[in-house]
Amino acid sequence: MSDHSADLVNALTRAADQAGDADTLDALRSLPVVLRATLAVTALSAADRPISGVTIATAAGFSRGTAYRHNRDALAAITAAVPPLVDTMLRRTRDGNTRTELTDALQQRDHTITELRAALRAAEHERDVALSDARDLHEQLAPEYQAILADKAAKVRPLRSVSGAADEPDGA
């Protein structure tokens, strides 16, 4: 393991053991600016935060002027290369939807359920009104319908057979 790799592992171990932000940055101060900038750009990219000289210096805990004066090319290369790399790595490891996508889907589902419940209540109300109207109409028309049936039954006359009358002579 190279000296910088060992320093990185040791610094990360110390940073993980310490509680506050200031302590974490103090543990990382032993690392070269280029490694701290790489960690900062990686973290900013993964968090979908803006990447600029100021945000990198603030996140990595170094003086922007001095760091850029001595490491300008390396910091420019890191700023250009790390965000696409982080994006590619995150896309590879994504097993499905992100938290934001799941939250959006959940809110859409809740909205759809609310709309469907409102539509169901409206449909039930319309059905109840239609059934009530049908009952009222039936109650109003039932006596008239019964009267029509009774009138038709009274007008029906029994018919006699016509075929028997044709066989008999007229004078008989």
BALOBA-1460 file (C-alpha; in Angstrom, 3 decimals):
// residues 172
<rec num="1" residu="m" x="0.000" y="0.000" z="0.000"/>
<rec num="2" residu="s" x="1.399" y="3.420" z="-0.919"/>
<rec num="3" residu="d" x="2.070" y="6.081" z="1.697"/>
<rec num="4" residu="h" x="-0.941" y="8.146" z="0.588"/>
<rec num="5" residu="s" x="-3.230" y="5.119" z="0.667"/>
<rec num="6" residu="a" x="-2.086" y="4.225" z="4.169"/>
<rec num="7" residu="d" x="-2.480" y="7.865" z="5.245"/>
<rec num="8" residu="l" x="-5.994" y="7.876" z="3.761"/>
<rec num="9" residu="v" x="-7.008" y="4.701" z="5.569"/>
<rec num="10" residu="n" x="-5.587" y="5.973" z="8.865"/>
<rec num="11" residu="a" x="-7.245" y="9.369" z="8.466"/>
<rec num="12" residu="l" x="-10.587" y="7.803" z="7.599"/>
<rec num="13" residu="t" x="-10.329" y="5.501" z="10.606"/>
<rec num="14" residu="r" x="-9.584" y="8.463" z="12.892"/>
<rec num="15" residu="a" x="-12.409" y="10.475" z="11.324"/>
<rec num="16" residu="a" x="-14.898" y="7.642" z="11.837"/>
<rec num="17" residu="d" x="-13.921" y="7.397" z="15.508"/>
<rec num="18" residu="q" x="-14.443" y="11.117" z="16.145"/>
<rec num="19" residu="a" x="-17.852" y="12.660" z="16.656"/>
<rec num="20" residu="g" x="-18.037" y="16.253" z="15.385"/>
<rec num="21" residu="d" x="-17.474" y="17.886" z="12.005"/>
<rec num="22" residu="a" x="-14.464" y="19.853" z="13.250"/>
<rec num="23" residu="d" x="-12.857" y="16.681" z="14.627"/>
<rec num="24" residu="t" x="-13.463" y="14.858" z="11.369"/>
<rec num="25" residu="l" x="-11.852" y="17.650" z="9.343"/>
<rec num="26" residu="d" x="-8.876" y="17.717" z="11.782"/>
<rec num="27" residu="a" x="-8.404" y="13.972" z="11.257"/>
<rec num="28" residu="l" x="-8.327" y="14.508" z="7.476"/>
<rec num="29" residu="r" x="-5.892" y="17.467" z="7.617"/>
<rec num="30" residu="s" x="-2.934" y="15.100" z="7.508"/>
<rec num="31" residu="l" x="-3.958" y="14.042" z="4.005"/>
<rec num="32" residu="p" x="-2.702" y="15.863" z="0.930"/>
<rec num="33" residu="v" x="-5.027" y="18.486" z="-0.523"/>
<rec num="34" residu="v" x="-5.573" y="16.405" z="-3.658"/>
<rec num="35" residu="l" x="-6.944" y="13.442" z="-1.650"/>
<rec num="36" residu="r" x="-9.147" y="15.676" z="0.490"/>
<rec num="37" residu="a" x="-10.425" y="17.409" z="-2.658"/>
<rec num="38" residu="t" x="-11.165" y="14.011" z="-4.234"/>
<rec num="39" residu="l" x="-13.175" y="12.995" z="-1.156"/>
<rec num="40" residu="a" x="-15.003" y="16.339" z="-1.154"/>
<rec num="41" residu="v" x="-15.893" y="16.206" z="-4.863"/>
<rec num="42" residu="t" x="-17.046" y="12.603" z="-4.441"/>
<rec num="43" residu="a" x="-19.254" y="13.505" z="-1.485"/>
<rec num="44" residu="l" x="-20.654" y="16.599" z="-3.207"/>
<rec num="45" residu="s" x="-21.371" y="14.636" z="-6.389"/>
<rec num="46" residu="a" x="-23.079" y="11.816" z="-4.526"/>
<rec num="47" residu="a" x="-25.189" y="14.328" z="-2.592"/>
<rec num="48" residu="d" x="-26.075" y="16.133" z="-5.831"/>
<rec num="49" residu="r" x="-24.656" y="19.399" z="-4.499"/>
<rec num="50" residu="p" x="-23.020" y="22.145" z="-6.542"/>
<rec num="51" residu="i" x="-19.317" y="21.654" z="-7.218"/>
<rec num="52" residu="s" x="-17.178" y="24.768" z="-7.227"/>
<rec num="53" residu="g" x="-13.867" y="25.860" z="-5.795"/>
<rec num="54" residu="v" x="-15.598" y="27.285" z="-2.755"/>
<rec num="55" residu="t" x="-17.735" y="24.205" z="-2.006"/>
<rec num="56" residu="i" x="-14.772" y="21.855" z="-2.493"/>
<rec num="57" residu="a" x="-12.529" y="23.930" z="-0.197"/>
<rec num="58" residu="t" x="-15.266" y="24.197" z="2.424"/>
<rec num="59" residu="a" x="-16.101" y="20.486" z="2.367"/>
<rec num="60" residu="a" x="-12.453" y="19.383" z="2.345"/>
<rec num="61" residu="g" x="-11.375" y="21.932" z="4.935"/>
<rec num="62" residu="f" x="-8.520" y="23.656" z="3.117"/>
<rec num="63" residu="s" x="-7.676" y="27.193" z="2.065"/>
<rec num="64" residu="r" x="-8.854" y="27.661" z="-1.480"/>
<rec num="65" residu="g" x="-6.210" y="30.181" z="-2.562"/>
<rec num="66" residu="t" x="-3.159" y="28.247" z="-1.423"/>
<rec num="67" residu="a" x="-4.531" y="24.894" z="-2.524"/>
<rec num="68" residu="y" x="-5.359" y="26.134" z="-6.001"/>
<rec num="69" residu="r" x="-2.057" y="27.919" z="-6.343"/>
<rec num="70" residu="h" x="-0.114" y="24.682" z="-5.696"/>
<rec num="71" residu="n" x="-2.565" y="22.065" z="-7.096"/>
<rec num="72" residu="r" x="-4.501" y="23.897" z="-9.820"/>
<rec num="73" residu="d" x="-4.165" y="21.208" z="-12.529"/>
<rec num="74" residu="a" x="-4.888" y="18.287" z="-10.203"/>
<rec num="75" residu="l" x="-7.964" y="20.013" z="-8.720"/>
<rec num="76" residu="a" x="-9.281" y="20.873" z="-12.194"/>
<rec num="77" residu="a" x="-8.821" y="17.242" z="-13.271"/>
<rec num="78" residu="i" x="-10.594" y="15.984" z="-10.130"/>
<rec num="79" residu="t" x="-13.471" y="18.429" z="-10.609"/>
<rec num="80" residu="a" x="-13.890" y="17.307" z="-14.214"/>
<rec num="81" residu="a" x="-13.425" y="13.546" z="-13.785"/>
<rec num="82" residu="v" x="-14.990" y="12.610" z="-10.438"/>
<rec num="83" residu="p" x="-18.662" y="13.683" z="-10.910"/>
<rec num="84" residu="p" x="-19.251" y="11.531" z="-14.030"/>
<rec num="85" residu="l" x="-17.452" y="8.640" z="-12.322"/>
<rec num="86" residu="v" x="-19.629" y="8.971" z="-9.203"/>
<rec num="87" residu="d" x="-22.753" y="9.153" z="-11.361"/>
<rec num="88" residu="t" x="-21.742" y="5.993" z="-13.242"/>
<rec num="89" residu="m" x="-20.944" y="4.156" z="-10.026"/>
<rec num="90" residu="l" x="-24.251" y="5.152" z="-8.447"/>
<rec num="91" residu="r" x="-26.218" y="4.076" z="-11.524"/>
<rec num="92" residu="r" x="-24.506" y="0.671" z="-11.439"/>
<rec num="93" residu="t" x="-25.391" y="0.027" z="-7.838"/>
<rec num="94" residu="r" x="-28.942" y="1.277" z="-7.965"/>
<rec num="95" residu="d" x="-31.365" y="-1.611" z="-7.402"/>
<rec num="96" residu="g" x="-34.584" y="0.002" z="-8.434"/>
<rec num="97" residu="n" x="-35.906" y="3.407" z="-7.548"/>
<rec num="98" residu="t" x="-34.288" y="6.166" z="-5.558"/>
<rec num="99" residu="r" x="-35.874" y="7.536" z="-2.409"/>
<rec num="100" residu="t" x="-37.058" y="10.580" z="-4.343"/>
<rec num="101" residu="e" x="-38.683" y="8.432" z="-7.025"/>
<rec num="102" residu="l" x="-40.361" y="6.262" z="-4.381"/>
<rec num="103" residu="t" x="-41.635" y="9.342" z="-2.546"/>
<rec num="104" residu="d" x="-43.037" y="10.751" z="-5.789"/>
<rec num="105" residu="a" x="-44.704" y="7.428" z="-6.583"/>
<rec num="106" residu="l" x="-46.181" y="7.262" z="-3.079"/>
<rec num="107" residu="q" x="-47.563" y="10.794" z="-3.323"/>
<rec num="108" residu="q" x="-49.028" y="10.032" z="-6.755"/>
<rec num="109" residu="r" x="-50.622" y="6.863" z="-5.380"/>
<rec num="110" residu="d" x="-52.134" y="8.783" z="-2.445"/>
<rec num="111" residu="h" x="-53.457" y="11.430" z="-4.851"/>
<rec num="112" residu="t" x="-54.971" y="8.739" z="-7.088"/>
<rec num="113" residu="i" x="-56.603" y="7.026" z="-4.099"/>
<rec num="114" residu="t" x="-58.095" y="10.340" z="-2.956"/>
<rec num="115" residu="e" x="-59.490" y="10.997" z="-6.444"/>
<rec num="116" residu="l" x="-60.914" y="7.477" z="-6.714"/>
<rec num="117" residu="r" x="-62.572" y="7.738" z="-3.297"/>
<rec num="118" residu="a" x="-64.179" y="11.041" z="-4.298"/>
<rec num="119" residu="a" x="-65.370" y="9.520" z="-7.588"/>
<rec num="120" residu="l" x="-66.784" y="6.509" z="-5.715"/>
<rec num="121" residu="r" x="-68.688" y="8.764" z="-3.292"/>
<rec num="122" residu="a" x="-70.096" y="10.758" z="-6.218"/>
<rec num="123" residu="a" x="-71.118" y="7.575" z="-8.067"/>
<rec num="124" residu="e" x="-72.791" y="6.156" z="-4.941"/>
<rec num="125" residu="h" x="-74.702" y="9.414" z="-4.460"/>
<rec num="126" residu="e" x="-75.882" y="9.380" z="-8.099"/>
<rec num="127" residu="r" x="-76.953" y="5.742" z="-7.738"/>
<rec num="128" residu="d" x="-78.901" y="6.512" z="-4.560"/>
<rec num="129" residu="v" x="-80.640" y="9.458" z="-6.261"/>
<rec num="130" residu="a" x="-81.537" y="7.290" z="-9.283"/>
<rec num="131" residu="l" x="-82.912" y="4.509" z="-7.049"/>
<rec num="132" residu="s" x="-84.945" y="7.016" z="-5.044"/>
<rec num="133" residu="d" x="-86.373" y="8.552" z="-8.218"/>
<rec num="134" residu="a" x="-87.232" y="5.087" z="-9.548"/>
<rec num="135" residu="r" x="-89.049" y="4.177" z="-6.300"/>
<rec num="136" residu="d" x="-90.992" y="7.444" z="-6.307"/>
<rec num="137" residu="l" x="-91.976" y="6.982" z="-9.937"/>
<rec num="138" residu="h" x="-93.052" y="3.396" z="-9.267"/>
<rec num="139" residu="e" x="-95.213" y="4.505" z="-6.344"/>
<rec num="140" residu="q" x="-96.831" y="7.230" z="-8.464"/>
<rec num="141" residu="l" x="-97.478" y="5.028" z="-11.508"/>
<rec num="142" residu="a" x="-98.456" y="1.755" z="-9.812"/>
<rec num="143" residu="p" x="-102.179" y="2.640" z="-9.313"/>
<rec num="144" residu="e" x="-102.497" y="3.904" z="-12.888"/>
<rec num="145" residu="y" x="-100.797" y="0.766" z="-14.222"/>
<rec num="146" residu="q" x="-103.123" y="-1.463" z="-12.199"/>
<rec num="147" residu="a" x="-106.139" y="0.472" z="-13.547"/>
<rec num="148" residu="i" x="-104.956" y="-0.005" z="-17.145"/>
<rec num="149" residu="l" x="-104.549" y="-3.766" z="-16.576"/>
<rec num="150" residu="a" x="-108.022" y="-4.013" z="-15.022"/>
<rec num="151" residu="d" x="-109.567" y="-2.056" z="-17.941"/>
<rec num="152" residu="k" x="-107.928" y="-4.358" z="-20.493"/>
<rec num="153" residu="a" x="-109.129" y="-7.443" z="-18.623"/>
<rec num="154" residu="a" x="-112.719" y="-6.099" z="-18.634"/>
<rec num="155" residu="k" x="-112.694" y="-5.499" z="-22.397"/>
<rec num="156" residu="v" x="-111.601" y="-8.961" z="-23.327"/>
<rec num="157" residu="r" x="-114.506" y="-10.963" z="-24.787"/>
<rec num="158" residu="p" x="-114.430" y="-14.655" z="-25.330"/>
<rec num="159" residu="l" x="-114.524" y="-15.571" z="-29.017"/>
<rec num="160" residu="r" x="-116.503" y="-18.399" z="-30.491"/>
<rec num="161" residu="s" x="-115.121" y="-20.668" z="-33.049"/>
<rec num="162" residu="v" x="-115.651" y="-19.509" z="-36.623"/>
<rec num="163" residu="s" x="-114.826" y="-22.846" z="-38.251"/>
<rec num="164" residu="g" x="-117.973" y="-24.571" z="-36.973"/>
<rec num="165" residu="a" x="-120.336" y="-21.927" z="-38.444"/>
<rec num="166" residu="a" x="-119.014" y="-22.357" z="-42.002"/>
<rec num="167" residu="d" x="-119.902" y="-26.083" z="-42.085"/>
<rec num="168" residu="e" x="-123.606" y="-25.597" z="-41.211"/>
<rec num="169" residu="p" x="-126.240" y="-24.662" z="-43.846"/>
<rec num="170" residu="d" x="-127.774" y="-21.194" z="-43.672"/>
<rec num="171" residu="g" x="-131.352" y="-22.351" z="-43.130"/>
<rec num="172" residu="a" x="-130.862" y="-24.789" z="-40.412"/>
